[in-house]
Amino acid sequence: MGASAWEYIEPCAGGVAATLAALRQVEFEKLFVHGTDWDDLRPAGASFTSVDDLDDLWEDEGLGSEGTHTIIDVWEVIDTDAYDDDHTVRPLSDEESVELFGTAEPTREDFARAQEHYAAGHPGSDGLWDMPRWSAWCTPLKDAGGADAVIAFWGWSGD
């Protein structure tokens, strides 16, 4: 199927890891509980009830080589200075936020503007999606009052 990009903006649910876990479960329920696209991966007689049920299936060629092309494909939150690796989500550093959004405390509008610049091919905008395949970046997005209202996650799945 090839690589695909995805992005989510979600209300902060107690930090990056908690927000990621909640969002992965929501996407899991859309694809695996209420959908049928992945029924062939389900062991005979077994049901999927949680995103954690997929842990053993990442070694399966069907899921492991294609992924879901959603945020389900990443699950480990790493430090801002860690190396982007398979299935990781890395929060941006302040310096990276300034480079990508023009501020260390971006808003939804800053994020949307950066995405628009990337989509239009503006010079210097390619850094927004410069993470390796099978990984993601995230950043809190401030509301008008300066609070971390939501977290933006964006990344790549596939080869």
N, C-alpha and C positions, 0 to 999 in steps of 0.2 A: 504494500500500500504506500510506502514511503513515509517521509517525515511530515508531521503536521504541527502547526502552532496552535496554542490555546491560551486563553486568558480568563481569569475570574476576578471579580471584585466582590468581596464578601464582608459582612459586618464582623468586626473583631469579636472573637469568642474566647477571650482570656489569653491572648497571645498567639504567636504565629503557629506553634505546634498544635494547639487546641483548635484553631480556626482551620488549619489544614486537615486535621483528622475529621472534623465535622463536615467539611466540604467534600472530602473523599467519600464519606459515607453516603451523602446525598447523591453524588454521582453514581456510586455503586448501586444504590437502590434504583436509579433510573435505568441503568444498563442491565443489571443482573437479576434484580428481584422482580421488577415490573416489565422488563423486556425479555426477549427470547434470543437475541443475537448471539449469546454466548452459551446457549444450552449444551453445545457439543463439548464444552470444557468441563461441565459439571460431572463429577463422578456419579456412576449409576446409583440411583436412590438417594443421593445427597442433595441438600438444598443449600443455597447461599443465603445467609442472613446478615452477614457483616463483611465489610471490605477486608477484614482480617482473614476471611475464608479464602482469599486469593493468594495468600503468602506462598503456599506450596505450588501454585500454578505458574509462577514466574519462570520456573524451569521448563515448563511445557512449551513446545515449539510454537503452538498456536498463539498463546498469550505473550510469551517471552520475546518473540521476534517481532510481533506487530504492536503489542500494547493495546490500550483502549483509546488512545489519542485524546485523553482527558487528563485531568489532574490526578486520577487514580494511579497514573504511571510514575508518580513521585511520592515519596513517603518519609524521607529522612531530612529533617531540618538541620542544617550545618551552620557553623559560625560564619560571620561576614568575611573573615579572612581565610576561610578554608577553600580547598580546591573543589571546583564544581565537578561532581562525579555522577555516575549513573544513579538515577532515582533520588537525587537530592534537590532540596529547595534551599537556596541561600538568600538571606536578607541582604539587601544592598547596603554598602557602607555610605556614610554621609558624602564622601567624595564622589562615589559613583552616582548617587542621587543628584548631586549638583551637576555632574557631567551630563546625565541623561535628561533631567527635568529642569535644570536651572536653579534648583533649590535643594537644600538638605531635608526639607519638610514639604514634599509635594502634596498637591490636592488632586481630587478627581480630574479637575480641569487640566492640570499639568500632565497627568497621565494620559488623558485623551489627546492632548496636543502632541505629546511625544509619539503616540501611536499613529496619529494622522501624518506627522512628519515622516515617520518610517514608511508608512503605506505609500506616500507620495514620492519616496526616494530622495528626500532632502539630504544634502551632504552632511555627514556626521551623525545621521540618525540611525545608522546600522548598528551601533553599539547597544541599542535597546534590546535586540534579539541576538546578542553575541554569545549566549550561553551554549554549551555543547548539547547535542541531542540527548534525550532521556534525562534532562535536568530542567530546573526552573529557578527563577528569581522571584523575590517578593519585596514589597515595601508597604508600610502603613501610609494611608492617604488621609491627610488632615481635613477636617470639616472647617466651616467658616469660623468657628470658635477656637480652632487650633488643636482640637482633640483628635486622637487616632480613631476615626469613625469606622473605617473599613481597611481591609488589607487587599492589595492587588497582588495576584499571583499570575505569572506568565511563563510559558516554557515550551519545549519541544518534545514530541514523542516520535518514535519510529526511527528508521535508519536514514 
